[in-house]
Amino acid sequence: MSLLRRMRDITVATLNEHLERAEDPVRLIDQYLAAQREQLQQSEKLYQQCVSHAAALRQQYLTALENKEKREHQAMLALKAGEEQMARIVLQEKLQAEEKSEQYRELYEQAKQSILDLDDELRQMKADYNEVADKRSYYLARMESARLQQRLHARMGGMSQDAAPRMFGRLEERVSDMELHARTLRDVRRMSRESYYAMGNPAVDAEIEALRSKLKQEG
């Protein structure tokens, strides 16, 4: 496992652990994303440096390989010309060029593999960045829901749940008192009238007696 991958795994694991305890997860995610952006920029610069270095190694490998082939051709011409000593000298240079080309070829292969590994790490880092950015949107929506719930509970808390029943209960009592008062007045008036007629009226009694006397005279 590469160093970049270990750093990425540690960073993501640490973020997930902190998110579980964070009072403001969005702020924590923003800090993480800022650090990730900087790390991505540095990794992309490193990638470009690796690509440039691999190109230089390839060029040195190809140059050494070309020199090897050239020296071999020169040695053959020297032998044809009967100059064996010259051919030996040229062949010595050919062996040196061959060794050099092999060394640069190995370095170039290593550089190509490093580029492939780094390219894979960059893709994974970008995927992690996008995943955390999506988490930011989720936690932001979650916090907004929590804030709205708090406001809703605060609003509902200001209105007691039994306020309406108590209000109608008091209204019922008041109406009942008014009805009782009206019935009491009605009963009192009725009793007064009954008492009045039961006791008699002297004026009415006198009129009754006068009518009776008149009836007797006519009869």
Secondary structure, 3 states (H helix, E strand, C coil): CCHHHHHHHHHHHHHHHHHHHCCCHHHHHHHHHHHHHHHHHHHHHHHHHHHHHHHHHHHHHHHHHHHHHHHHHHHHHHHHCCCHHHHHHHHHHHHHHHHHHHHHHHHHHHHHHHHHHHHHHHHHHHHHHHHHHHHHHHHHHHHHHHHHHHHHHHHHHHCCCCHHHHHHHHHHHHHHHHHHHHHHHHHHHHHHHHHHHHHCCHHHHHHHHHHHHHHHHHC
